[in-house]
């Protein structure tokens, strides 16, 4: 089993010899992908920030309501079975 895995990937010496080519290929791939990256405009940053703030506010209100409902329900159950 170990020999078949080693032969499928090549010998350790072959892996060491191919290391510079693999690093060069990786570096070229990173440079190519980095060229595709664009920074957002100021207008896009403002718009996405507004969406995040509004969404956080909505979720905060939602969880506040759900928490109060659950708190009242648990208090009711505790009061009913506690005595």
N, C-alpha and C positions, 0 to 999 in steps of 0.2 A: 504494500500500500504506500509506504513512504517513498519507495523508489519510483513508483508511477507518478506520484505528485511532483517529485523533484524533476523527473524527466519531462513532465508536461510544462513546467515553468522554466526549464533550462537549469544549467548548473549555477552554482553560486558565483563562480568566476565569470560566467556570461552575464549574470545580473550586475556584477560590479562593473564590467566593461561597458554595458549599455547605460549606466547611470548618467554620464554626461549628456547623452542624446535625449534621455527622458527629461532631465532637468531643463535642457534647452527647449524642448517641445512644450513643457509646462510653462516656461517663461513666455514663450511666444503666444500660447493660448491666453495667458493672463493679460498680456499687452493687447491682444485682439479684443478681448471682452471689455477691458478698461476703456478702449476707444468708443465703445457703444454706450457707455454711461453718460447720461446728461443730468445736469443739475436742474431742479425745478425752478420755475420763475417765482418772483415775489408774490404774484397774484395766486399761483397754485399753493404756495406755502400758507398764505392767509386763508384760502378756501379750505384746505384740509385741516388746518388748526381749528377753524370754526366748526367743522363737522365733528371733530374729536371733542371739543368742549361741549357742544350741544348733546352729543351722544352720552358723554359721561354724566351730564346733568340728568338726562332722561333715565338712565340706568340707576342713578342715585335715588331719584324719586320713586322709581319702581321698587327697588329693594327696601326703601324706607317703608313703603306701604305693605309689602309682603311681610317684612319683619314685624310690623305692628299687628297684622292679622294673625300671624303665627304666635306671637307673644300673648295676645288675648285668648287664642284658642288653647294654648298650653295652660295658661292661668285658669281658664274655665275648667279644663279637665282636672287640673291639680286640685282646684276647689271642690269639684264634685266628688272625687275619689279620696281626697285627703281626710275627710271627716268620718 
